[in-house]
Amino acid sequence: MARPPTRSDGGSPTPSDRHRLEAVISDGKADPTAVRTLRCRTVAQGRLSQMNYVRNLPPQPVMEDEPEGLLGESTAPNASEALLAALGSCLSIGIHANALAQGIPIRSLELSVEADINMTSVWGSGDLHPKTIGFESIRVSVAMDADASRKALAALIKHTVMWSPVANTLHNPVHLDVALAKPAAAAA
């Protein structure tokens, strides 16, 4: 597995601004019912490659592709790998923010996320005998160098997982509604 890039000065990860974190915490406490709708637009690029556009960001699409053994060109992570990356990123951000809120300096933080998947019925083709489709379990190992006891770090990780939006989306049943879009109105 490739090592993540390190800072050019060789230092530890740059901490977030604690005052900005406190403002986010205050906003959440002021209106605990606030809900945001997140969106992503996925556009097929040909073969099995996709481009995903998020928010109104300048064109910086997230590329996804399948490995060569699954008809792709192996130019980018596939959707299942992107799901693991989303989980790792959400947990990493949560650990960092909660450590900051608790005054725990982190010198380094690395998460290894892995899951096994049965690919014999890829996309509803191949072997269609009953089996689990998708991941049955996901394993995350957190390596962290921080100024706290192992017990405190374990509690930090447990708290982060409990409040991670991505971890909870994977862990809890979620309503999924996929439907054919309504046709565009004919030009007048």
C-alpha positions as CSV (number, residue, x, y, z in Angstrom):
1,M,0.0,0.0,0.0
2,A,1.3,3.4,-0.9
3,R,2.3,5.7,1.9
4,P,0.4,9.0,2.2
5,P,2.2,12.2,1.3
6,T,4.0,13.9,4.1
7,R,4.3,17.6,4.7
8,S,7.2,19.2,2.9
9,D,8.7,20.4,6.1
10,G,8.6,16.9,7.7
11,G,6.4,18.2,10.5
12,S,3.2,16.8,12.0
13,P,-0.3,17.4,10.5
14,T,-1.3,21.0,10.7
15,P,-4.0,21.3,13.4
16,S,-7.4,23.0,12.7
17,D,-8.2,26.3,14.3
18,R,-9.8,25.6,17.7
19,H,-11.8,28.9,17.6
20,R,-13.4,27.9,14.3
21,L,-14.1,24.4,15.8
22,E,-15.8,26.0,18.8
23,A,-18.0,28.1,16.5
24,V,-19.1,24.9,14.6
25,I,-19.9,23.3,18.0
26,S,-21.8,26.3,19.1
27,D,-23.8,26.4,15.9
28,G,-24.7,22.7,16.3
29,K,-25.9,23.3,19.8
30,A,-27.9,26.4,18.9
31,D,-30.0,24.4,16.3
32,P,-29.7,20.7,16.9
33,T,-32.5,20.0,14.3
34,A,-30.6,21.6,11.3
35,V,-30.3,19.4,8.3
36,R,-28.3,19.9,5.1
37,T,-28.8,18.1,1.8
38,L,-25.6,16.9,0.3
39,R,-25.5,16.3,-3.5
40,C,-23.2,14.6,-6.0
41,R,-23.7,14.5,-9.8
42,T,-22.2,11.4,-11.4
43,V,-21.6,11.5,-15.2
44,A,-20.5,8.4,-17.2
45,Q,-17.4,9.1,-19.2
46,G,-17.3,6.0,-21.3
47,R,-16.3,2.4,-20.7
48,L,-16.7,2.1,-16.9
49,S,-15.2,5.4,-15.9
50,Q,-17.2,8.0,-13.9
51,M,-16.8,11.6,-13.0
52,N,-18.4,12.8,-9.7
53,Y,-19.1,16.5,-9.1
54,V,-19.7,17.8,-5.6
55,R,-21.2,21.2,-4.5
56,N,-20.4,24.1,-6.8
57,L,-16.7,23.5,-6.6
58,P,-14.7,24.4,-9.7
59,P,-14.2,21.5,-12.0
60,Q,-12.2,19.1,-9.7
61,P,-14.2,16.0,-10.4
62,V,-13.5,12.8,-8.4
63,M,-12.6,10.1,-10.9
64,E,-13.7,6.5,-10.4
65,D,-12.8,3.5,-12.6
66,E,-12.8,-0.2,-12.2
67,P,-9.6,-2.4,-12.1
68,E,-8.5,-4.0,-15.4
69,G,-9.9,-7.4,-14.3
70,L,-13.4,-5.8,-14.1
71,L,-13.4,-4.1,-17.6
72,G,-11.8,-0.9,-16.3
73,E,-8.5,0.7,-17.0
74,S,-7.4,0.9,-13.4
75,T,-6.9,4.7,-13.6
76,A,-8.7,5.5,-10.3
77,P,-10.3,3.8,-7.3
78,N,-13.6,2.1,-8.0
79,A,-16.8,3.0,-6.2
80,S,-16.3,0.4,-3.4
81,E,-12.8,1.7,-2.8
82,A,-14.1,5.3,-2.8
83,L,-16.6,4.2,-0.1
84,L,-13.7,3.0,2.1
85,A,-11.8,6.3,1.4
86,A,-14.9,8.3,2.5
87,L,-15.1,6.3,5.7
88,G,-11.4,6.7,6.4
89,S,-11.6,10.4,5.7
90,C,-14.6,11.0,7.9
91,L,-13.1,9.1,10.8
92,S,-9.8,10.9,10.4
93,I,-11.5,14.3,10.4
94,G,-13.6,13.3,13.4
95,I,-10.6,12.0,15.4
96,H,-8.7,15.2,14.6
97,A,-11.6,17.5,15.6
98,N,-12.4,15.7,18.8
99,A,-8.7,15.5,19.8
100,L,-8.5,19.3,19.2
101,A,-11.6,19.9,21.3
102,Q,-10.1,17.8,24.1
103,G,-6.7,19.5,23.9
104,I,-4.9,16.3,22.7
105,P,-2.1,17.2,20.3
106,I,-1.7,14.7,17.4
107,R,1.7,14.3,15.8
108,S,0.6,11.7,13.3
109,L,-2.6,9.9,12.3
110,E,-3.1,7.1,9.8
111,L,-6.1,4.9,9.2
112,S,-6.0,1.6,7.4
113,V,-9.4,0.7,6.1
114,E,-10.1,-2.7,4.5
115,A,-13.1,-4.9,3.6
116,D,-13.7,-8.1,1.7
117,I,-16.2,-8.3,-1.2
118,N,-17.4,-11.2,-3.2
119,M,-17.1,-10.1,-6.9
120,T,-18.5,-13.3,-8.5
121,S,-21.9,-11.6,-9.3
122,V,-20.5,-8.3,-10.5
123,W,-23.3,-5.8,-11.3
124,G,-25.9,-8.6,-11.4
125,S,-24.0,-10.7,-13.9
126,G,-22.0,-13.8,-13.4
127,D,-22.9,-16.1,-10.5
128,L,-26.4,-15.0,-9.3
129,H,-26.8,-17.6,-6.5
130,P,-27.8,-16.0,-3.2
131,K,-24.9,-14.3,-1.4
132,T,-24.0,-11.1,0.4
133,I,-23.7,-8.3,-2.1
134,G,-21.2,-5.7,-1.0
135,F,-19.1,-5.7,2.2
136,E,-20.0,-7.9,5.0
137,S,-17.6,-6.2,7.4
138,I,-15.2,-3.3,7.3
139,R,-12.0,-3.2,9.4
140,V,-10.3,0.0,10.4
141,S,-7.0,0.2,12.2
142,V,-6.0,3.6,13.6
143,A,-2.3,4.4,14.1
144,M,-1.9,7.6,16.1
145,D,1.0,9.3,17.8
146,A,-0.6,11.7,20.3
147,D,0.0,13.0,23.8
148,A,-2.6,10.9,25.6
149,S,-2.9,7.4,27.2
150,R,-4.0,4.4,25.1
151,K,-7.2,4.4,27.1
152,A,-7.9,8.1,26.3
153,L,-7.1,7.5,22.6
154,A,-9.4,4.4,22.5
155,A,-12.2,6.5,24.0
156,L,-11.5,9.2,21.4
157,I,-11.8,6.7,18.6
158,K,-15.0,5.1,20.0
159,H,-16.6,8.6,20.4
160,T,-15.6,9.5,16.9
161,V,-17.1,6.4,15.4
162,M,-20.3,6.9,17.4
163,W,-20.7,10.4,15.8
164,S,-19.3,9.8,12.3
165,P,-21.9,10.5,9.6
166,V,-20.3,8.0,7.2
167,A,-19.8,5.3,9.8
168,N,-23.4,5.6,10.9
169,T,-24.6,5.6,7.3
170,L,-22.8,2.3,6.8
171,H,-23.8,0.9,10.2
172,N,-27.4,1.8,10.4
173,P,-30.2,0.9,8.0
174,V,-30.7,3.8,5.6
175,H,-33.6,4.3,3.2
176,L,-32.3,4.2,-0.4
177,D,-34.6,5.5,-3.2
178,V,-33.3,4.9,-6.7
179,A,-35.7,5.7,-9.6
180,L,-35.7,6.7,-13.2
181,A,-35.6,10.5,-13.6
182,K,-38.6,12.2,-15.1
183,P,-38.1,13.2,-18.7
184,A,-37.0,16.7,-19.4
185,A,-39.8,19.0,-20.6
186,A,-40.0,19.4,-24.3
187,A,-38.7,22.7,-25.7
188,A,-41.6,25.1,-26.3
